[in-house]
Amino acid sequence: MAKESMMAREVKRAKLTEKYAAKRAKLKAEGDYVGLSRLPRNSNPNRLRNRCKITGRTRGYMRQFGISRITFREMASFGLIPGVKKASW
């Protein structure tokens, strides 16, 4: 499980990105790169990282489900994800 501080930092970045999205788009359209550089660094959407909703893990993230591969496997084994079952042949 990821540290609480790392997950909290990611939430903070998401809020900053949302707050400055319109201003960033406007400055970008005008080509004002000096103005863009004055915005907070964490307001850039490139700095966001996909994290598992349950564990906070960044690696092995599955976009379709919003969770990591490990959590996905556990949940699928217990039948907690509708429409997903373990393959056997």
N, CA, C and O atoms as CSV, one atom per row, in Angstrom:
chain,resi,resn,atom,element,x,y,z
A,1,MET,N,N,0.836,-1.176,0.000
A,1,MET,CA,C,0.000,0.000,0.000
A,1,MET,C,C,0.880,1.238,0.000
A,1,MET,O,O,1.879,1.297,0.717
A,2,ALA,N,N,0.511,2.222,-0.801
A,2,ALA,CA,C,1.278,3.460,-0.899
A,2,ALA,C,C,1.129,4.281,0.378
A,2,ALA,O,O,0.157,4.138,1.119
A,3,LYS,N,N,2.112,5.141,0.618
A,3,LYS,CA,C,2.040,6.006,1.790
A,3,LYS,C,C,0.874,6.979,1.642
A,3,LYS,O,O,0.556,7.424,0.539
A,4,GLU,N,N,0.251,7.295,2.751
A,4,GLU,CA,C,-0.883,8.219,2.744
A,4,GLU,C,C,-0.477,9.574,2.188
A,4,GLU,O,O,-1.260,10.225,1.496
A,5,SER,N,N,0.752,10.005,2.490
A,5,SER,CA,C,1.211,11.313,2.030
A,5,SER,C,C,1.321,11.370,0.509
A,5,SER,O,O,1.065,12.409,-0.100
A,6,MET,N,N,1.700,10.255,-0.097
A,6,MET,CA,C,1.818,10.221,-1.555
A,6,MET,C,C,0.439,10.312,-2.206
A,6,MET,O,O,0.260,11.001,-3.210
A,7,MET,N,N,-0.532,9.609,-1.621
A,7,MET,CA,C,-1.882,9.654,-2.168
A,7,MET,C,C,-2.507,11.034,-1.953
A,7,MET,O,O,-3.237,11.530,-2.812
A,8,ALA,N,N,-2.219,11.652,-0.805
A,8,ALA,CA,C,-2.735,12.990,-0.521
A,8,ALA,C,C,-2.123,14.011,-1.475
A,8,ALA,O,O,-2.798,14.940,-1.916
A,9,ARG,N,N,-0.853,13.835,-1.788
A,9,ARG,CA,C,-0.161,14.731,-2.721
A,9,ARG,C,C,-0.785,14.637,-4.109
A,9,ARG,O,O,-0.919,15.638,-4.813
A,10,GLU,N,N,-1.163,13.426,-4.487
A,10,GLU,CA,C,-1.790,13.212,-5.794
A,10,GLU,C,C,-3.160,13.886,-5.857
A,10,GLU,O,O,-3.528,14.448,-6.888
A,11,VAL,N,N,-3.905,13.832,-4.773
A,11,VAL,CA,C,-5.214,14.497,-4.706
A,11,VAL,C,C,-5.035,16.008,-4.820
A,11,VAL,O,O,-5.802,16.686,-5.504
A,12,LYS,N,N,-4.020,16.520,-4.147
A,12,LYS,CA,C,-3.726,17.954,-4.191
A,12,LYS,C,C,-3.374,18.397,-5.613
A,12,LYS,O,O,-3.813,19.452,-6.071
A,13,ARG,N,N,-2.583,17.584,-6.298
A,13,ARG,CA,C,-2.225,17.886,-7.690
A,13,ARG,C,C,-3.453,17.904,-8.591
A,13,ARG,O,O,-3.581,18.763,-9.463
A,14,ALA,N,N,-4.355,16.949,-8.376
A,14,ALA,CA,C,-5.574,16.880,-9.190
A,14,ALA,C,C,-6.421,18.133,-9.000
A,14,ALA,O,O,-6.972,18.660,-9.966
A,15,LYS,N,N,-6.530,18.616,-7.758
A,15,LYS,CA,C,-7.293,19.840,-7.479
A,15,LYS,C,C,-6.649,21.051,-8.144
A,15,LYS,O,O,-7.343,21.889,-8.719
A,16,LEU,N,N,-5.327,21.143,-8.065
A,16,LEU,CA,C,-4.612,22.260,-8.700
A,16,LEU,C,C,-4.781,22.232,-10.207
A,16,LEU,O,O,-4.965,23.275,-10.834
A,17,THR,N,N,-4.720,21.048,-10.788
A,17,THR,CA,C,-4.883,20.899,-12.236
A,17,THR,C,C,-6.255,21.387,-12.659
A,17,THR,O,O,-6.395,22.097,-13.654
A,18,GLU,N,N,-7.262,21.001,-11.898
A,18,GLU,CA,C,-8.633,21.411,-12.213
A,18,GLU,C,C,-8.807,22.919,-12.048
A,18,GLU,O,O,-9.487,23.562,-12.848
A,19,LYS,N,N,-8.194,23.476,-11.013
A,19,LYS,CA,C,-8.330,24.903,-10.717
A,19,LYS,C,C,-7.737,25.774,-11.827
A,19,LYS,O,O,-8.326,26.784,-12.211
A,20,TYR,N,N,-6.575,25.379,-12.336
A,20,TYR,CA,C,-5.860,26.195,-13.313
A,20,TYR,C,C,-6.071,25.758,-14.761
A,20,TYR,O,O,-5.417,26.296,-15.655
A,21,ALA,N,N,-6.953,24.809,-15.020
A,21,ALA,CA,C,-7.128,24.268,-16.371
A,21,ALA,C,C,-7.528,25.346,-17.376
A,21,ALA,O,O,-6.946,25.420,-18.458
A,22,ALA,N,N,-8.513,26.183,-17.036
A,22,ALA,CA,C,-8.989,27.216,-17.960
A,22,ALA,C,C,-7.901,28.264,-18.208
A,22,ALA,O,O,-7.669,28.675,-19.345
A,23,LYS,N,N,-7.245,28.686,-17.138
A,23,LYS,CA,C,-6.190,29.695,-17.266
A,23,LYS,C,C,-5.035,29.158,-18.102
A,23,LYS,O,O,-4.479,29.863,-18.945
A,24,ARG,N,N,-4.685,27.901,-17.856
A,24,ARG,CA,C,-3.588,27.257,-18.605
A,24,ARG,C,C,-3.929,27.160,-20.093
A,24,ARG,O,O,-3.078,27.416,-20.945
A,25,ALA,N,N,-5.181,26.790,-20.405
A,25,ALA,CA,C,-5.604,26.673,-21.805
A,25,ALA,C,C,-5.560,28.030,-22.503
A,25,ALA,O,O,-5.144,28.135,-23.657
A,26,LYS,N,N,-5.992,29.059,-21.791
A,26,LYS,CA,C,-5.986,30.417,-22.356
A,26,LYS,C,C,-4.562,30.886,-22.657
A,26,LYS,O,O,-4.283,31.394,-23.743
A,27,LEU,N,N,-3.676,30.711,-21.692
A,27,LEU,CA,C,-2.279,31.116,-21.875
A,27,LEU,C,C,-1.613,30.326,-23.001
A,27,LEU,O,O,-0.811,30.866,-23.763
A,28,LYS,N,N,-1.949,29.065,-23.092
A,28,LYS,CA,C,-1.369,28.209,-24.126
A,28,LYS,C,C,-1.833,28.644,-25.517
A,28,LYS,O,O,-1.051,28.647,-26.467
A,29,ALA,N,N,-3.122,29.014,-25.626
A,29,ALA,CA,C,-3.676,29.461,-26.907
A,29,ALA,C,C,-3.028,30.762,-27.356
A,29,ALA,O,O,-2.813,30.978,-28.549
A,30,GLU,N,N,-2.718,31.628,-26.397
A,30,GLU,CA,C,-2.077,32.915,-26.713
A,30,GLU,C,C,-0.588,32.752,-26.983
A,30,GLU,O,O,0.040,33.643,-27.555
A,31,GLY,N,N,-0.026,31.637,-26.581
A,31,GLY,CA,C,1.409,31.416,-26.764
A,31,GLY,C,C,2.232,32.114,-25.699
A,31,GLY,O,O,3.423,32.353,-25.899
A,32,ASP,N,N,1.622,32.445,-24.574
A,32,ASP,CA,C,2.301,33.139,-23.479
A,32,ASP,C,C,2.987,32.119,-22.571
A,32,ASP,O,O,2.425,31.692,-21.563
A,33,TYR,N,N,4.195,31.738,-22.940
A,33,TYR,CA,C,4.908,30.711,-22.192
A,33,TYR,C,C,5.514,31.249,-20.904
A,33,TYR,O,O,5.776,30.483,-19.976
A,34,VAL,N,N,5.736,32.543,-20.839
A,34,VAL,CA,C,6.222,33.143,-19.595
A,34,VAL,C,C,5.111,33.079,-18.547
A,34,VAL,O,O,5.361,32.755,-17.386
A,35,GLY,N,N,3.887,33.389,-18.964
A,35,GLY,CA,C,2.745,33.291,-18.064
A,35,GLY,C,C,2.505,31.862,-17.606
A,35,GLY,O,O,2.151,31.621,-16.452
A,36,LEU,N,N,2.701,30.918,-18.517
A,36,LEU,CA,C,2.550,29.501,-18.169
A,36,LEU,C,C,3.581,29.083,-17.123
A,36,LEU,O,O,3.281,28.313,-16.211
A,37,SER,N,N,4.789,29.598,-17.270
A,37,SER,CA,C,5.848,29.215,-16.334
A,37,SER,C,C,5.612,29.797,-14.942
A,37,SER,O,O,6.185,29.312,-13.966
A,38,ARG,N,N,4.780,30.824,-14.840
A,38,ARG,CA,C,4.476,31.423,-13.534
A,38,ARG,C,C,3.395,30.660,-12.767
A,38,ARG,O,O,3.220,30.866,-11.566
A,39,LEU,N,N,2.678,29.788,-13.456
A,39,LEU,CA,C,1.659,28.977,-12.791
A,39,LEU,C,C,2.347,27.935,-11.905
A,39,LEU,O,O,3.501,27.582,-12.149
A,40,PRO,N,N,1.650,27.444,-10.884
A,40,PRO,CA,C,2.259,26.411,-10.031
A,40,PRO,C,C,2.663,25.183,-10.840
A,40,PRO,O,O,1.951,24.770,-11.756
A,41,ARG,N,N,3.771,24.625,-10.507
A,41,ARG,CA,C,4.309,23.483,-11.246
A,41,ARG,C,C,3.361,22.282,-11.204
A,41,ARG,O,O,3.219,21.561,-12.191
A,42,ASN,N,N,2.719,22.076,-10.058
A,42,ASN,CA,C,1.823,20.922,-9.910
A,42,ASN,C,C,0.465,21.132,-10.574
A,42,ASN,O,O,-0.386,20.245,-10.515
A,43,SER,N,N,0.246,22.278,-11.202
A,43,SER,CA,C,-1.023,22.486,-11.905
A,43,SER,C,C,-0.969,21.912,-13.322
A,43,SER,O,O,-1.973,21.909,-14.034
A,44,ASN,N,N,0.197,21.431,-13.723
A,44,ASN,CA,C,0.356,20.830,-15.044
A,44,ASN,C,C,-0.204,19.403,-15.022
A,44,ASN,O,O,0.204,18.594,-14.189
A,45,PRO,N,N,-1.137,19.088,-15.934
A,45,PRO,CA,C,-1.721,17.740,-15.923
A,45,PRO,C,C,-0.714,16.621,-16.191
A,45,PRO,O,O,-0.987,15.461,-15.882
A,46,ASN,N,N,0.438,16.952,-16.758
A,46,ASN,CA,C,1.458,15.925,-17.006
A,46,ASN,C,C,2.025,15.356,-15.710
A,46,ASN,O,O,2.588,14.261,-15.701
A,47,ARG,N,N,1.878,16.097,-14.624
A,47,ARG,CA,C,2.437,15.643,-13.352
A,47,ARG,C,C,1.512,14.698,-12.597
A,47,ARG,O,O,1.893,14.151,-11.562
A,48,LEU,N,N,0.293,14.503,-13.110
A,48,LEU,CA,C,-0.633,13.564,-12.480
A,48,LEU,C,C,-0.193,12.135,-12.771
A,48,LEU,O,O,0.354,11.843,-13.835
A,49,ARG,N,N,-0.438,11.268,-11.829
A,49,ARG,CA,C,-0.048,9.865,-11.972
A,49,ARG,C,C,-1.265,8.992,-11.675
A,49,ARG,O,O,-1.953,9.218,-10.679
A,50,ASN,N,N,-1.539,8.015,-12.509
A,50,ASN,CA,C,-2.647,7.104,-12.260
A,50,ASN,C,C,-2.322,6.231,-11.056
A,50,ASN,O,O,-1.242,5.645,-10.976
A,51,ARG,N,N,-3.255,6.149,-10.128
A,51,ARG,CA,C,-3.060,5.334,-8.932
A,51,ARG,C,C,-4.261,4.433,-8.701
A,51,ARG,O,O,-5.395,4.787,-9.024
A,52,CYS,N,N,-3.995,3.269,-8.140
A,52,CYS,CA,C,-5.056,2.340,-7.766
A,52,CYS,C,C,-5.950,3.008,-6.726
A,52,CYS,O,O,-5.458,3.604,-5.768
A,53,LYS,N,N,-7.256,2.908,-6.916
A,53,LYS,CA,C,-8.204,3.549,-5.998
A,53,LYS,C,C,-8.165,2.920,-4.602
A,53,LYS,O,O,-8.508,3.575,-3.618
A,54,ILE,N,N,-7.752,1.667,-4.515
A,54,ILE,CA,C,-7.790,0.943,-3.247
A,54,ILE,C,C,-6.444,0.998,-2.521
A,54,ILE,O,O,-6.381,1.323,-1.336
A,55,THR,N,N,-5.363,0.673,-3.251
A,55,THR,CA,C,-4.057,0.582,-2.600
A,55,THR,C,C,-3.154,1.787,-2.843
A,55,THR,O,O,-2.221,2.025,-2.075
A,56,GLY,N,N,-3.418,2.538,-3.888
A,56,GLY,CA,C,-2.563,3.683,-4.207
A,56,GLY,C,C,-1.361,3.314,-5.048
A,56,GLY,O,O,-0.508,4.162,-5.310
A,57,ARG,N,N,-1.278,2.071,-5.474
A,57,ARG,CA,C,-0.152,1.600,-6.287
A,57,ARG,C,C,-0.160,2.266,-7.664
A,57,ARG,O,O,-1.220,2.411,-8.273
A,58,THR,N,N,1.017,2.674,-8.162
A,58,THR,CA,C,1.105,3.340,-9.458
A,58,THR,C,C,1.444,2.378,-10.584
A,58,THR,O,O,1.014,2.569,-11.722
A,59,ARG,N,N,2.209,1.353,-10.272
A,59,ARG,CA,C,2.628,0.413,-11.317
A,59,ARG,C,C,1.543,-0.620,-11.562
A,59,ARG,O,O,0.829,-1.007,-10.637
A,60,GLY,N,N,1.416,-1.065,-12.799
A,60,GLY,CA,C,0.447,-2.102,-13.121
A,60,GLY,C,C,-0.989,-1.608,-13.013
A,60,GLY,O,O,-1.886,-2.366,-12.643
A,61,TYR,N,N,-1.202,-0.342,-13.336
A,61,TYR,CA,C,-2.528,0.265,-13.230
A,61,TYR,C,C,-3.365,-0.105,-14.447
A,61,TYR,O,O,-2.883,-0.021,-15.576
A,62,MET,N,N,-4.615,-0.514,-14.233
A,62,MET,CA,C,-5.517,-0.871,-15.321
A,62,MET,C,C,-6.568,0.226,-15.449
A,62,MET,O,O,-7.434,0.366,-14.586
A,63,ARG,N,N,-6.490,1.003,-16.527
A,63,ARG,CA,C,-7.380,2.148,-16.708
A,63,ARG,C,C,-8.849,1.776,-16.734
A,63,ARG,O,O,-9.680,2.494,-16.178
A,64,GLN,N,N,-9.171,0.690,-17.359
A,64,GLN,CA,C,-10.560,0.281,-17.522
A,64,GLN,C,C,-11.263,0.090,-16.177
A,64,GLN,O,O,-12.465,0.328,-16.060
A,65,PHE,N,N,-10.503,-0.342,-15.162
A,65,PHE,CA,C,-11.093,-0.618,-13.861
A,65,PHE,C,C,-10.672,0.377,-12.788
A,65,PHE,O,O,-11.328,0.479,-11.751
A,66,GLY,N,N,-9.594,1.108,-13.021
A,66,GLY,CA,C,-9.129,2.091,-12.049
A,66,GLY,C,C,-8.396,1.490,-10.868
A,66,GLY,O,O,-8.252,2.130,-9.826
A,67,ILE,N,N,-7.930,0.254,-11.029
A,67,ILE,CA,C,-7.209,-0.418,-9.951
A,67,ILE,C,C,-5.954,-1.082,-10.505
A,67,ILE,O,O,-5.787,-1.206,-11.719
A,68,SER,N,N,-5.072,-1.508,-9.596
A,68,SER,CA,C,-3.842,-2.163,-10.029
A,68,SER,C,C,-4.110,-3.617,-10.400
A,68,SER,O,O,-5.162,-4.163,-10.070
A,69,ARG,N,N,-3.174,-4.230,-11.073
A,69,ARG,CA,C,-3.335,-5.611,-11.534
A,69,ARG,C,C,-3.471,-6.573,-10.367
A,69,ARG,O,O,-4.198,-7.562,-10.461
A,70,ILE,N,N,-2.786,-6.296,-9.278
A,70,ILE,CA,C,-2.822,-7.183,-8.121
A,70,ILE,C,C,-4.203,-7.134,-7.461
A,70,ILE,O,O,-4.789,-8.167,-7.136
A,71,THR,N,N,-4.706,-5.918,-7.273
A,71,THR,CA,C,-6.037,-5.750,-6.685
A,71,THR,C,C,-7.095,-6.340,-7.603
A,71,THR,O,O,-8.058,-6.955,-7.145
A,72,PHE,N,N,-6.906,-6.144,-8.910
A,72,PHE,CA,C,-7.845,-6.693,-9.888
A,72,PHE,C,C,-7.911,-8.211,-9.776
A,72,PHE,O,O,-8.994,-8.796,-9.789
A,73,ARG,N,N,-6.760,-8.834,-9.666
A,73,ARG,CA,C,-6.700,-10.302,-9.587
A,73,ARG,C,C,-7.406,-10.813,-8.336
A,73,ARG,O,O,-8.153,-11.790,-8.391
A,74,GLU,N,N,-7.164,-10.144,-7.201
A,74,GLU,CA,C,-7.805,-10.552,-5.951
A,74,GLU,C,C,-9.323,-10.397,-6.042
A,74,GLU,O,O,-10.067,-11.300,-5.659
A,75,MET,N,N,-9.776,-9.254,-6.546
A,75,MET,CA,C,-11.206,-8.984,-6.637
A,75,MET,C,C,-11.887,-9.937,-7.619
A,75,MET,O,O,-13.004,-10.395,-7.376
A,76,ALA,N,N,-11.205,-10.233,-8.730
A,76,ALA,CA,C,-11.772,-11.148,-9.720
A,76,ALA,C,C,-11.871,-12.564,-9.144
A,76,ALA,O,O,-12.834,-13.279,-9.421
A,77,SER,N,N,-10.896,-12.962,-8.358
A,77,SER,CA,C,-10.914,-14.289,-7.747
A,77,SER,C,C,-12.075,-14.450,-6.779
A,77,SER,O,O,-12.664,-15.527,-6.679
A,78,PHE,N,N,-12.402,-13.378,-6.066
A,78,PHE,CA,C,-13.518,-13.417,-5.113
A,78,PHE,C,C,-14.858,-13.114,-5.770
A,78,PHE,O,O,-15.895,-13.128,-5.106
A,79,GLY,N,N,-14.838,-12.836,-7.084
A,79,GLY,CA,C,-16.074,-12.575,-7.811
A,79,GLY,C,C,-16.662,-11.203,-7.538
A,79,GLY,O,O,-17.875,-11.018,-7.640
A,80,LEU,N,N,-15.823,-10.244,-7.194
A,80,LEU,CA,C,-16.291,-8.904,-6.861
A,80,LEU,C,C,-16.417,-7.987,-8.075
A,80,LEU,O,O,-16.994,-6.904,-7.975
A,81,ILE,N,N,-15.880,-8.410,-9.224
A,81,ILE,CA,C,-15.975,-7.605,-10.441
A,81,ILE,C,C,-16.966,-8.298,-11.378
A,81,ILE,O,O,-16.702,-9.406,-11.845
A,82,PRO,N,N,-18.108,-7.651,-11.659
A,82,PRO,CA,C,-19.114,-8.300,-12.494
A,82,PRO,C,C,-18.617,-8.532,-13.923
A,82,PRO,O,O,-17.979,-7.666,-14.522
A,83,GLY,N,N,-18.919,-9.703,-14.446
A,83,GLY,CA,C,-18.565,-10.031,-15.822
A,83,GLY,C,C,-17.160,-10.540,-16.012
A,83,GLY,O,O,-16.753,-10.825,-17.138
A,84,VAL,N,N,-16.398,-10.664,-14.922
A,84,VAL,CA,C,-15.017,-11.134,-15.017
A,84,VAL,C,C,-14.910,-12.460,-14.285
A,84,VAL,O,O,-15.317,-12.577,-13.129
A,85,LYS,N,N,-14.359,-13.459,-14.966
A,85,LYS,CA,C,-14.102,-14.729,-14.292
A,85,LYS,C,C,-12.775,-15.279,-14.768
A,85,LYS,O,O,-12.289,-14.937,-15.846
A,86,LYS,N,N,-12.206,-16.124,-13.955
A,86,LYS,CA,C,-10.890,-16.695,-14.236
A,86,LYS,C,C,-11.000,-17.656,-15.421
A,86,LYS,O,O,-11.906,-18.486,-15.494
A,87,ALA,N,N,-10.057,-17.515,-16.334
A,87,ALA,CA,C,-10.051,-18.394,-17.502
A,87,ALA,C,C,-9.501,-19.755,-17.113
A,87,ALA,O,O,-8.545,-19.855,-16.344
A,88,SER,N,N,-10.111,-20.798,-17.649
A,88,SER,CA,C,-9.568,-22.150,-17.451
A,88,SER,C,C,-9.874,-22.970,-18.678
A,88,SER,O,O,-10.987,-22.922,-19.201
A,89,TRP,N,N,-8.897,-23.722,-19.141
A,89,TRP,CA,C,-9.101,-24.569,-20.319
A,89,TRP,C,C,-8.267,-25.813,-20.230
A,89,TRP,O,O,-8.307,-26.648,-21.133
